[in-house]
Amino acid sequence: MQLRDLFLCLDIKEQLLIIFAGLLMVYFHFRKDKDPPGFPPGPPALPILGNIFNIDAKQPHIYLTKLADFYGNVFCIRLGRHKTVFVSGWKMVKEALVTQADNFVDRPYSPMVTRIYSGNSVGLFFSNGKVWRRQRRFAMTTLRTFGLAKESTEQSICDESQHLKDAMEKEKGEPFDPVPFLNNAVSNIICKIVFGRRFDYSDHNFQIMLSNLTEMAYLEGSIWALLYDAFPGLMKRLPGPHNRIFSSSKSLVASIREEIEKHKLDLDPNNPRDYIDSFLTKEKHNRNSHLGFEEENLVLCCLDLFLAGSETTSKTLQWGLIYLIMNPQIQCKVQEEIDRVIGQTRQPTMADKPNLPYTDAVIHEIQRMGNIVPLNGLRMAAKDTILGGYFIPKDTCLGELVLLSLSASKLLIDFLQRISLNDDPLVVFHASPPTSSSQTPGCLLASSPQTTSCVAPGPK
């Protein structure tokens, strides 16, 4: 009775503070999600909310980078009540995604993705098991057929680059934003492979589609996507930028459906023209196979191809422009090599690549230094495993932080600036192209024999 009277004597703020402190004690004492022995370290988290308010809303990867500097290359944060382990640095990312690829091949449940895909766990990037393996194999085969292995696609890229050049020349030397031009060109290459045709840059529907793609790619990598996955029941009832993810995806899906209906009208199973034709033909021979060859999945696979291909490639070109503008010495050497090998009267081809080692090296280092996807899609541990000396329980979410350190970036730029273009050819020791900045910094370029040399000045 005395405690009750004492409590009632307090003002409302003091009462709330005591209640909150009591709830905290109960939560930490009885919580069922205590970290198992050997679990990765991480910052203290608020009950229910987790670390969500610690994350930089505009640049969430910056906060995670600081955590990696403090806790090491394997650490944990809590998004709401869900624990997510992050790996940082190319060695640890390679350990997770390459060495232990089978342990982290699946994708976790995502309320945001489930809403975008209307409850279907399919598509190319968020499906699991047999469906994912079969759809990935089909997509790679089709892309090789209509894309990477066809000389006609190289010609399509050359033709598109001419359209890009013509559009930029219309600016008549005045300052302009190159991003829309790059988005137009890159997306048209994807359109040729998926839809079998390109669009004029002034096409209204094409511009709406690009706008929606950009909006989706930006918001899916923002704090709003993390908030939605952490608190789906609350976020779907609140206004905010996260709602534009779903409106943009709905518009894109409608555009893709329209293209699929057009393909059905003149489909020739014996002569497929693009990815959609190939999928529709495969669908006829794989009905009820439960391998994802259904029209609904075709829509989602096309959406994934555009999201993965258009935005990332455009961003790579933007990073390339930035680095060349900021490093005019390197820009001049690239131009000098191109003028000497190709000249000003014809377009480059892939056959020129062996004769452009310096340009090839610069392109690879741009791919390595540009932070195209600093936060990749989350994965999930398929079984209990050890990663970086820490215990990762089954079903734990795993994220990769793919960033190149500032010191490594400066080292690469210094070497590219110091290298001399002379009559002696550059000797290529190793040229396996990096797919992201998660690979070894300096793999293509090295200034001492102690490092893994890939491109170095030829002997005098």
N, C-alpha and C positions, 0 to 999 in steps of 0.2 A: 504493500500500500504506500509505503514511504517513497519507493522508486517511482510509482505511478504519479504521486503528487509532485515529485521533483521534476519528472518529465513534463507534466502539464504546466509547470512554472516557467519553462523555457519558451522563448519566442519561436515562431514558425521556422525560421532559418536554422536554428540550433536543433530543433526536432528533426527536420529533414536531414541534417548532417549526420545525426546519430543513427537514423534509419538507414541511410546510405552506407555508413561505415559497417553497420551490422550485416547488411546484405552482402557487402564485400567479403566479410569474414566467413559467412555461410557459404558463399560461392567458392572461395579458394579452398575451404575445408572439404566440401563435398563434391567438387567438380569431378566428373568422370573422365575428362580428357587430359589428365595429368600426363606430362611428357614421360615416355618410357626411358629407361636408362640408355645413355648414349645418343639421345636425340639431339639434333643440331641446336645451337644456342640462338637467342634472338632477344629483341628488346621487350621490356615489360609491356603487357597489354591490358587494356581496360576490360572488365567483364562485359560480355555480350558484344561490345563495340570492337574489341580488338585494337589493332594499330591503325585503323582507318583514318583517324584524324592526324596522324603523324605524317602521312604521305602528302607530298607536294601535289596539289591538284593539277597544275599545268605540266609538270615534269616528274611523274612518279618514279621513273628510273633513276633520277638523281638521288632521291631518298634511299633507294635500294643500294645504290653505289656506295653511299656513306656507310650503310650497314655492313656491306661487304668489307670495306676498309677496317671496320671496327671488330666484326665477329669472324671474319675469314671468308673463304670462298664457298662455304656451305652454311646457310643460316636459315632461320625460320621467322615468319611473321604471321600474325593472325588477322584475317579479313572477316570481321564479324566473329563467329564462333569457329570458323574453319581455319585449320593450320595449313600453311603453304610453305614448303621448303624451296629456297632459291639457290641456284648454283651460279657462280660468277667466275670469269676468267676462262680462257680458251681451253686450258687443260682439263678443268673440271667439267665444262660443258661437253667436251669430247668424251670424257669418261662416262657421262650420263647418257648422251645421245648416240654414241658410236660403240664404245666398249660394252656398255650395258643396255644397248638399244632394246633388247627383248624385255627388259625389266621395266622400261618406261615408254612403251609403244602406245598405250591406250590414252584416251582423253577422259578427263573427269566430267561428271555431270555439271552442266552450266545452265542456270535458269535463263540467262540472256540468250544463249545459243538455242535452247529449246523453244523459246518464244519466236525467235527469228525463223527457225526451221519448222515451225508449227507442230512441234512435238516429235518430229522425225529425227532419229539419231543416225542420219545418213550424210550424204555429201562426201567430199574428198578428205576433209580435214578434221571432222568431228565424229566420224563413224569409228567403230572398233571391230576387232576380230576379222572374220572371213569377209564381211562386206567391205571393210576398209582395204584389205589386201587385194581383193578382186577389183575394186574400183580404181585403186592406185595403179595396178598393173595395166588395166585397160586404158587409163588416161595417159600413162607413159608411152604405151604402144601407139596410141592414136596421135599423140604429140610428135612422136618420131616420124610417123607416116605423113602427117600434114604440116609439120613444123620443122623440127630441128634437122631432119635428114633430107629435106627436099630443097633442091636448088631453087625451086620456084619461090620458096619463102625468103631466101636470101635476096632474090630479086624484088619481092614485095617490100622488104625492109629498105632496099635501095630506093624503090619508088616512093615509099612513105617519107624517107628522108628528103626527097626532092620536094614533096608537098610541104614538109616542115620548113625547108629553106625558102620556098616561095612565100609562105605565110609570114616568115620573119622579115623578108625583104620588103614586104608591104609597109613595114613600120618606118621605112626610109631613113634609117640611121638614128631615129629618136629613141630615147630610153623606153623600155617596155618590160613587162613581167614575162619571163620565159616559161613559167610554170604551166599556164594553160596550153601553150603550144606543145610542150613536152607531153603533157597528159593526152592531148589529142593524138599525137603520133604513136605513142606507146599503146594506147588503147585500141587503135586501129589495127595494129599487128595482132593483138589478141582476138579482135573481131574477125580478122581474116581466117584464123585457125578455128575459132568456135562457130562463127556465123557464116563463114565462107565469103564475106564481103567487107569492104571498108565503108566509112561514112565521110561525107564532106564535113569539114570543120565547122561549117555554119549550120549543120543539121540540128534543128531544135531538140528532137528526141535524143540525139546523140549527146548533146550538151547536158540535158537533164540527167541522162544515165551517168555521165562522168561526175556531175555534181553530187549525185547520190553515192557513187563509189568513194569519192573523197571524204564525204561526210561520215560514211560508215567506217572507213579505215581509221579516221582520226578518233572518232568516239569510242571505237572498240579498244583502242590503246590508251584510253584516258581513265581518270579516276572514276568517271561515271559508270563505266562498265564494271569496275571492281565493286562499287557501291551496289549496283543492281544484283550482282551475283552473291554479295554478302547479305543483302536485305531485300530479296525479291518481293516478298509480300507487301513491304512498305513502299518500295520504289515504284512499283507498277501503279500505285495510287497517287503518286506525287508528280507535279509538273516538273519539267527540267530538261536539259539537253539530252538526257538518256533516251527520251521518247523519240528523238529524231533518228536514232539507230533503227527503230522498228518502222517508222514511216519511210525512211530511205530504202530499207531492205524490201518493203512491200512494193515500192515503185520499181525497183530493179527486177524483182521476180515477175512483175507484170510485163515488163519489156522483154524479158527472156522468154516468157510464155508466148508472146506474140511472134517472136522469131521461130519458135518451135512449130507453131501452127503453120507458118509459111513454108517451113521445110517439109511438112507432111504432105502438102499439096503436090509437090513435084519430086518426091523421094524416089530415088533409083537405088535399090539395095545392092545392085551390082556395080554401082559407080558412086560411092559416097564422096561428097565434096568437102566435108569438114567434120568436126567433132560431133555435132548434133546428128548429122546423117548416120555416122558410125554407131552412135548410141541407139538411135531409133531402130536401126537394122539389128543390132545385138538384142534389143528388147524383144523383137519378134521371135527370136530363137531361144530366149531364156525366160519365158514367162513362168511365174511361180517357182523360180529358182532360189528366191530369198537372197540374192546376191546384189540387190540394189538396182537391177536393170528395169526401172519403172520410170514413167514420165515425171513423176514428182521428184524423184531423185536426180533426173537429168537437169531439172531447173536448178536444184541446189548445187550440183557439180559445176554447172556453168557459172553460177554466182561465185563459187570458191575460186574458179580459174581466173575470173576477172579481179577478184579481191587480191589474190596472191600475185598475179602477173602484172597488172597495170600499175598499181600504186607503188610497189617495190621497185620496179624498173624505172619509173619516172623519178622516184626519189633518188635512185642511184645516179641518174643523169644530173639531177639538181646538185647533189654533192660534188659531182665531177666539175660542174661549172664553178662552184664556190672555191674548190681547191685550186683550180687553174687560175682563177681571177686573183686569188690571194698569193699565188706563187708564180709570178710572170716568167721567172727563169725556166721553170719546168714547162710552162705553156709554150715558150719560144722553142725549146728543144723538141717538143712533140711536133710542133708545126714544121720545124726544119726537117725532121725525119720524114714526115708525111710528104712534104714538097719534093724531097729527094727521091723517094720510092714511088709515089703515086703521081705527083704533079698536080696541076690545076685543071686538067682537061678531062679527067674521068673520075668515076666514083670508086671507092675502095671495095675490095671483095675479101672473102675469107682466105683466098689464095695469097693475099699480101701479108698475112699475119706473121709468117716466119721471117719476113724481111723488115718487120717493125718491132724489134725486141724492146726498145725503150718505150714506145707507145703502149705496147702490150703490158709492160711492167707498171706503167703509170695507171692504166685501167685497173689492173689487179689491186694495186695499193689503194686506189679510190674505193674499190669494193670493200676492202678491208677496213679502211678508216671511216667510211660513211656509216653512221648509226641508222641503218634502214629500219630494222625491227629490233630496238633495244629490249623490248619485252615480248618474247614469243608466246604463242598459245600454251596454256598449261597442259601438263601431262599428268599421268597417274601411275603410281607404283603398282605393278601387277602382282608383286609378292614382297615379303620382307627382304630387305637387301641392305648392304653396306655401301655407302657412298662418301668418299673422302674421309673415311674413318668414323663416320656417324651412322647410326642405325635409322633406317627409313622404313617404317611399318607399311604393310600393304594398304593400298587405297589412299596413301598420302599424296596430295597434289604437289607437283614439281614445276617450278618456273625457271627459265634460263635468262640470265642477264648478260646480253651479248654487247659488250662495249670494248673499244680499244683505248688503252690508257693514253693520256696526253703526252707523256714522255716518249712512248713508242711512236706516236704520230709524228712528233718533232724529229725523232731519229730518222724515220723514213723520208721525210721531206728534205732533211739536210743531205741525205745520201743522194736523192734524186737531183738535188741542185748541184752537188759536187761532181756527179758523173760527167764525163766529157764525151761528146759525140765527135769521133774522128773517123779516119778511113778504116781503122781496124773494126771488124764486126764485134758485136757483143756476144759473148759465149753463153749459151743457155744450158745450165746444168740440170735444172728441174723446173717444170712448168705445169704442175697440177693446179688448176685454177681454184681459188677459194670461193666458196659459196656465200661466205659471210665473214664479218670481222671476228668471228670466234676462232679462226684458225691462227696459226703462229704468226705474230707480227714479224715482218721481214723475211717471210719464207721465200718470196720472189727476189728480194734484194738483200744483200749483205755486204758489209764493207771490210770484213775480216775473214780469213780462212777458218777461224775457230767456230763461226756460226754456220748454219745450214744455208749455203750459198745457192742461189737460183739464177741470178743474172749478175754478171760481173764484167768489167772491161776485158777485152781480149788481150792476148799477149802482144808485147811490142816487138 
